[in-house]
Amino acid sequence: MKIALTLPDDEVLELDGPLPAAAAARAVSEGLARRAVAVRLDGRVIDLHSELRAGGRFEVLTDNDEDSLQVLRHSTAHLMAYAVQELFPEARFAFGPDVENGFYYDILVGRPFTPDDLARIEARMKELARAKLPFVKTIMSREEAKRFFAERGQGFKVEHIDDLPDAAEISIYELGDFVDLCEGPHVPDTGLLKAFKLMSVAGAYWKGDEKREQLQRIYGTSWFKAKDLEAHLTMLAEAEKRDHRRLGQQLGLFGIKEDAGAGLVFWYPKGTVLREQIENHWKAEHRRRDYQLIVTPHIFRGELWRTSGHFDFYADNMYTFDQDGQTYVVKPMNCPGHILVFQNELHSYRDLPLRLAELGTVYRYERSGTLHGLLRVRGFTQDDAHIFCTPAQLAGEVTKLIDFSQELQRDLGFNEFQAELSVRDPANGDKYIGSDGEWEEAEAALKSAADEVGLAVKRMEGEAVFYGPKIDLKLRDAIGRLWQTTTIQFDFNLGRRFNVQYVDEDGQHRHPYIIHRALLGSLERFVGILTEHFAGEFPLWLAPVQVAVLPVSAPFRDYGGQVTERLRSAGLRAELDTRDEKVGYKIRQAELQKVPYMLIVGSREMEQGTVSLRSKKQGDEGAVGLEDFIARALDEVSRKH
């Protein structure tokens, strides 16, 4: 049989098949084949030794491809498990996937892993890697695989086989004496696994169920090159210095009070000022773009969530209670409330697009082990909006949203973005709401909108949720990390569930298209990201305290007070340090609080009506006129620098 492979340059290569992927790679280029890690066929990454039985779009992946890193990390997880098996023969293995920047494996052993254990495991991994052991794939029947793992005491694997769909292919991978239930893909052999490090151990429950076995999760990171590993470890060290949880306490911004409950954020006075600056800017920018701001309740009757479908697939994450013989839900999202506002009156096509926006606080149950400072919480405020539009308006609205997102986040200090377009898997069309034509139209509109603003998007096959495609924007922070913030989600579902309608130009009642979107994601998470991006040294317009006024001694407090009042009357956030401390101590404390400007006042300044200026950026700048400083500071605030 002939297999037609369409290469990235659209050249078609015809080969006799079936044949190993490695042979197909050699047919493309011997040099490329020598560098090959895996191949991609019709968007699916597969091993080099997997057999090609059909044609399609074909690409050879080298260590320069992002997907190759995922293959490398998944393979390193197996290598780690092999080392653990040798050192801890009683170990029972659960799941071991690749994750962002690394991998983990959940393992059950008789005692906690220690730092010395991790060092021993890593050392054995290096020995095994140097042996260039091959990854060998074998297909088994379901019963054969269950018997195979049961004989080896690997009950988690047996249980997982039972959970697989009836039609699923059961594959195992052998690596030396270690055998794992896995669909792959993997690198050809361990010779490619050279730059890795085990990082930490955490607790995890089997299948995330707190009622099941508690496992130990070993985290690691893996890279193709040693220099990339070193760069990653340097970034992690810098990230630790920037940890928003530590800075939040140090700067008096925010905190979590266990007495009140895990995952619930308290905003302290300075943090509230920071949050207000973001909120005020957000509101002004939305009004400028013809959004209508609304406020909806925090609790709704349960029937509303039955109509929306959340009770069917999201009930475990919702806080519910019964009152007056009815079930109420603390809202986990704002969508149904916005739909009720839209339905308050019958709209004409002339009213569309209608843009409703809200800083809406929602509550979702998250397992305690997943909570992390402001980045993963149970109560958070989404910068939410829903746009009701006609089909013809869809692409234009998405273009505006992408522009809006980037402009807003540039104002907040971010200048580099990536985007992903999540689309349906055509092979599983039954799991999605909406017709093929509607999906194709929506996907094309999202893609054309990204093209219109010059934003490259990575197509994520099968990553769309059942009710529509979406675009996710990720921003890059000061130390190179990517954070997903903006989501622009098309929805075929809620408009039909709630029978949302407008009257078109022909007098017909039609369902509008609905776009869900959050630009910052949530205020809590975004402030966490922002704190780490700036390492707590916020630009002047965001800084909770913009100016610290520091009298050198008690006789100059009155003059310091006059300076402070003038600053405040000009609209600057200023604090007067009246403590009986040496001025050097006051300067150091203001630096620790990361205050952008310090104005030091003593006898000369009082006599001349000036201030001695120290700035975060320039250090000691000497004597300046107070009004000159105010003009400079206000200009900096207006430019959002």
N, C-alpha and C positions, 0 to 999 in steps of 0.2 A: 504494500500500500504506500501511496505517496502522502507526505505531510507537507503542507505549505505553511511556512513561517514568514510572517511579515515583520521585517526588521524596523528599528526606530527611524531609518531614513526612507521607509515605505518600500524598499526593495523586497521582493518576494523570493524566498529561498525554498526550493523543493528538495526534499530528502526522502530516502526510503525509510519507512517506519514499520513498526515502532522501533525507537532507538533511545539510548540514554541521553539525558539532557546534556551531559558532558560532551558527547559526540556531536550534538547539534552545535554546542558552543565552539568546538574545534572547526566545524564547517563554516562558521561565521568568520573566525579569525584564530589562528594558532596562538598569536600573542595574547589576544583577549582571553582565550581559554586558559592560558597559564595563570592569568590573574583572577580567574573566575572564583566567586564565592558561592553563587547560586544563580538561578535564572528566573525570569518572570514571564509567565505565559498567560495572556489575557488578564493581566492584573494580579495574578496569583503567583506568589513566590514559591518555588519548589527546589528540592535538592538537585545537585548535579548528577547524582546516580539514579534519580527517579526516571521512569520510562515515559517518553512522550508518545502518546497514542493518537493525538489529534493536533491539528495546526492551530494557528492564531497569531496574535501579536506577540513577538518574542524579543526578549532583551537579556543580554548577559550582564550580570551584576558583579561588579568588582568592589574593592574596599572603599571606593569613592562614593558608593551609593548608600543612601540612608537606610534602605531596606536591608542591606547587607549587615549593618550594625545590629539590627534586630536578630538576624540569623546567628551572628557571632555571639550575642548575649544569651540567646536561648541555648546555644551549644555550650556556653560556659556554665550555665546552670546545671546541665547534665554532668559536665566535668566535675563540678563541685560535689554533686550528689555521689558520684563514683568515689571521690576521695573520702566523703563522709562514710559511705558504706564500708570502705576498707578500715577506717579508724574506729567506727562505731557499728559493728556488725548487727547490733540489735535495732538499728534505725529503721523506721517505717516512713515511707515517702508519700507526700500528698501531691501538691502542684508546684511546678517550677518554671514559671514563664519569664520572658524578657519584659522589662518595664522601661520607662523613660530613663535613659542614661545607665541602665544596668539590668539586673535580674535579681530574682530571689528564689528560694526553695523552702517550702513548709515541710518540717520534719518532726517526727515524734521520736524522742529518745528518753532514756530514763532519768536524765539530770540536765540542768541548764548548761548550755554552752558557755564557756568562759573565753576571755580574750586569748588565753594560751591555746585553747581549742581552735579558735579561728586561725591563729598563726600556723598550727600544725596542719590544718585542713588546706590552707593556702600553699604551704610548702609542698604537700603531697600533690596538689593540683599541678604545680609547676613540673614536678617529676613526670607525672602522667602526660602532660601536654608535650613534653619533649620527645616522648615515645611515638608521636605522630599516629595515634590510634585512630582507626577509621570509625565513622558513624555508619552503621549498617541497618537498613530498614527491612522489616519483615511484616507481611500481612498475615493475620491469624483470623480464624473464625471467632465469634463471640465466646462460645463455650470453651474453646481451646485457650483463649487469652485469660478467661476467668480462672481456669484450672492452673494455668502457668503461674499467675500471680498469687493464687491461693497457696500453692505449694511453697512459695517463697515467703509466705507470711505477710504479703503486702495487701492488707485488707482495704486500704483506701483506694487502691487501683481497681480492685474487684468491684467495689461500690460504684466507682466512677464509670466503669464499663456498663453497669446496670442502668446508669443515668443517660447513656448515650442514645440518640435516636436509633430506631430499629434498622434504618438503612445506612447507618454510619459505618464507614470502613474502619476496622480495628487494626491499627498499626503499632508496632513496637520498634524501638531503636536500641541496638546493642552498642555499647562503648566498652570494650574490654569485657570485664565481668559484670558490668552494670547494665541492666536492662530496664527500660522505662516505657510505659504506655504513653505514646506521643504521636501527634500527627505531623511533627516537623514544622518547617524544614531545618536542616542542620548544615554546618560546614562539612567539607569532605573528610577532614581529619583534624586532630587536635593540634597539628603543627601551626595552624592559624591562631591558636589561642595563646598569645604571648604577653599581652598587657592587661592584666586584671588585678583586682584587689578586693578582698572581703572587707565590708565596711562595718556592719553592725548586726545585732540580733534583736528581734522584737517578738512579742507574742502574737499568735493568730489562732483563730478557731477553724476547725475543719468546715469548709464550705461557708465560713463566716457566721456560723450558727453558735451563739454563746452557750447553747445547751450541749454542744458536742465537744470532742476532744480538743484540749488546748495544745497547740503545736508551737514549735519555735521556727521563726522565719529568719533565715540568714540572707542578708542583703549583700550584693556585690556590684561592682562595676567592671566593664570590660570594653576594651578599645582595640583597634587594629595596630596602633602605633604607641610606643612608650611615651612619646612626647604628648600625645593626646590624653593619655592617662594622667600624666603629670599636670597638664593644664586643667583637667577636670578636678584633680585633688586640690590644686591651688584655688580654683573657683569655689570649691566647697569650704575651704578655710576662710575665704573672704565672705562667703555667705553666712558662715557662723558668726562673724563679727557684725554682720548686718541683721541678724535675726530680729524680726519685728517684735517678738515676744519680749526679749530683753530690752530693746529700745523703747517699747511701749511703756514699760515700767520705769526705766531710767528717765524718760522725758515726761512722765506723767500724762500719757495720752489715753491709755485704755488698759483693761485687764479683765480676767475671768475670775469670778467669785464662786468657789465651789459651794459656799453656803447657799447661793442662789440657784446653782445648777450648772452642770458642765455645758460648754458650748454656747453660753449666753454672755454677751459682751456688755461691759460697763464702760461708757465713755466718760472719762474724767474731764475737768474743765478745759484743759489745753487740747485734748483730743476732740472735744466738742467744737472748739474753734476751728480746728483743721477740717473737721467734717462739714461744718457750716460753709466754709469757703468753697469746698467742692460742690455742695448742694446748691449754693446761691449761683455759682457759675453754671452748673448744670441746668437750673431752672431758666436762667436768662437766655442761654443758648437754645433751649427748647422753644421758648416763647418766640425767639427771633426766627425760628423755622416753622412757625405756624402749628405748633403742638398745643393742645388744650390740656392743662394740668388738672388732675382730679385726685380725690382722696376716697378710698373705699374702706369698708369695715375690716376688722381683723378676724371676725368670725362670721361664718355663713351657715345656714341650715344644711344638713347633710344631703338633702335631696338635690341641691345644686351640684354637689360633687358626684352624685350618681348620674345626673345628666351629663356632666363633663367626662365621665368615665374614670375619674380618679379612684373611686371606691373599688373599681374592678382591678386596677393594676398598681395602685400607689398607697393602698390603705395602711400598710405596715410603716409607712414614713409619715403618716398624718397623726396629729394630736386631736382626739375627739372626746366629746363629753356629752352626757345626756342632761337635759334641762326641760321641765314642763312637758315631759313625755315625748320630746323630740331629740334627735341627734344633731349636734352642732360640730363644726370642724373649724379649728384654728387654721386659717388659710395657709396652705403650703405654696401657693402661687397666686398671682393677681389676675390671671386670664378671665375666669368667669365673671369677676366683678366688672372688668372693663366691658365685657359683652353686655352685661345688664345696663351699663351706662349708655352704650350705643343703642340698645333697644328701648331706651326711654322715649324715643320718638321715631317715627318712620322717616327714613332718610331718602332723599332723591340722589340720583347719580351726580347732580350738581354739587352735593355736599361732600363728595369724595374727591381726593382721599381725606379721610377723617383720621387725625392722629391724636390718640389719647395717651397721656404719659403720667406716671406716678412713681414717686419714691415710696414704694410699698413694702412694708415690713412683713415678712413671712416666716413661718416656723416649720421645720422638717426634722423628723427624728433621724439622727445619725448615730451609728454605733460609737460607743465611747472611745474605742481604739482608733477610730478614724479622725477624731477631732484634733485640730492643730491650730492653736492661736486664733487669729482672725481668718486664716485661710480655709478652715473647715469648721463651721459652727452650726448651731441648731436654730438660731434666730438671726436673720439678716435682712437688710434692706436692699431690694433689687431696684436698679434704675430702669424700670420697666416701661414699655410702651407697646401699644397695639395699633397697627395701621390698617384701616378698612379701606380697600381700594377696588377698582375695577380691574379686570384682566389686562386691559391696555395700559394701566398705570403701574403694573407690578415692577417691570424692569427699571423705570425711572425712580420709583420709590427706593428700590434696593441700591441704586447708584447713589442717591442722596444719603442713604444710611451709611454706606461705606465711607463716603466723604466726611460725613458728620462724625463718625467714630474716630477716624484718623485725626481730624482737626481737634476734637475734644481731647484726645489722648496726647496730642502734641502740646496742647496748652498745659497739660499736666506733667510734661517732661519726657515723653516717649516719642521716638522718631523712627523706629524701625519695626516693620510689621511683616507677618506672614499670614497666609490664609489657606483654609481647607474648605472644599466643597463636598459635603456629605450627600451622597446620592443613594438610591435604592439598588438592590441587587436584582437585576432583571430575571435571574433564575428562580427567585423566590417572590414573584409578583403577587402571590395570593396574600402575603402578610401585610401589604400596604393598602391604605385607603386611597381612593381616587383612581381615575382611568389612566391608561397608558399615555393618552394625549395630554392630560392635565399634568402628569409628572414630567413629560418631555418639555412642555411649555414652561413649567416652573423652574426646572433645572436649567433650561436655556436662558431664562430671564436672569437667574442668579449669576450664571457664567458671563453673560453679556454685560451685566452691571459691573462685575469685577474687571472685565476687559476695558470697559469705558473709562475707569479711573486708573488703568495701568497697574492693577494689582494681580500678580500671578497667583493662581490658586492650585493647590494640590487636590486632585480628585480622589475622594475616599469612597471607593466602591463598597456598597452594602452598609455604610455607616449612618445612613439616614434613619431617623425614627419613622414609625409606621405612618405618621400623619403628614409627612412632607420633607422635602430637602432643606438644607440649611447651609449657611456660610459661617464659619468660625474664624475670627481674627485673633491672632496671637501677637503680643508685643514682646520685644526683646529689652531686657533691663540692662543696667549699667555693667553687670558682670557676665552678660551673655546668655542669661537664662530666658527661655520662652515661657510666657504666661498666656493662657487662653482667657480672654476677657469678653470681647464682643461676640454675641450670637445673633444672627439674623435668620429666623426660622419661618419657613412657609408652612401654612396649616390648611389641609383639606378637611380637617376633622370637626373642630369646635363649631364652625359656622353652620355645619349641617346638624350637629347634635342639638344646638340651641335654635335652629331654624332662623339664623340671622339673615335679614333681607334688606334690600334697598330697591327702589323703583327706578328702572332704567329709562332711557330716552323713548322707548316704545311703550312705556306704561306697564311693562312686565315686572313682576317681583323676582329678583334674582339674589343668589347668595354672593356677598362680596368676597373677594380674596382677603385673607387675614395674614398679616405679618406680625409675628412676635419678635421683639428685639430687646436686648439689654446691651448697652454700650460698654459700661464699666463692669458689668456682671453683678456685683453687689458692692455696696459701700464698704462693708467690713473687709472683704477679701481684697478689694482694690487698695484700701488704705494700708493693708498689710504689705501688698506688693510695692506700693509707693514708698513706704517707710524703708524697705530693704533697698529699693532702687537708689534712693538718696542717702542711705545710711543714716537717716534721721535728720540730715541737713537739708531741710526743705527750702525751696526757693522763697524769696521774700513774700510773695503774695499769699503763700500757703502757711508760712511759719506761724505757729500759735503766738509766740512772742517775737515781734519783729525787731524791737530795740530794747536793750537793757541800759538803764541810766544808773551810773555807778559813782556816787559821791566818794571822794578820797577819804573823807572823815566827816564826823558829825556836824561841824559848822557849815557844811555845804549841802546839807540835806534840803534846806528850803529852796536853794537855787535848783537843785536836782528835781525837786517837786515841780517847780515852775517849768523846767524843761519837759518833764514828763507830761504835764497838762497840755503844753503847746503841741507836743507830738500827738497826743490823743485827740485834741481838737482838730488836728489836720487829718485825722482818720487812720493813724498808725497805731498798732498794738504795742504799747510800751509799758514796761514795769520798772519801778524804782526800787533799788536795793538799799534798804535802810539799816542793814545789819551793822553792828559794831565789829567789823572785820577789816583787815588790811585790804587795800584795793587790789593787790595781786591775787588774793584769795577770791575776791568777787569776780575778777576777770576769769580765773580758772573755772569757777562755778558756772559762769555764763557760757564759757566754751563747752563745758560738759553738757549743758542744756542746748547746745548747738544754736544759740541765738545769732542771727545774721549780723547784727550791728550792736556795738557797745559804745555808749557816749560817756566818757569819764569827765567829771567836773570837779574842779578844785579852785584855789584862789585866783589863778590867772584867768581861767575860763569865766569865773563869776565876774571879775573886773571887766573883761573884754566882751562879755555877752556871747561867748563862743562855747564850743564843746571840743573835747579831744576824741577823735574818732578812731575806733578799731573795727575792722570788718573781717568777716570770716574769709573773704577771698583775698584781701590785700594786707591784712595785718594792721600795724600801727600806721595811720594816715595823717596824724598830726591834728593841729587845730583847724576847725572849719566853722563857718557861721551856721547857726542853728537853722535859719531859713534856707540856706544853701543845701544843707543836708536833707531837710524835709522835701525840697523840690526834687533832689536826686532820688530819694527813697520812693516818692510817689510816682515818679517816672518809671522806676524799676518795677513797681507793683503793676502799673498799667500795662507794661510790656510782658508781664508774667515771666520774668526771668528769675 
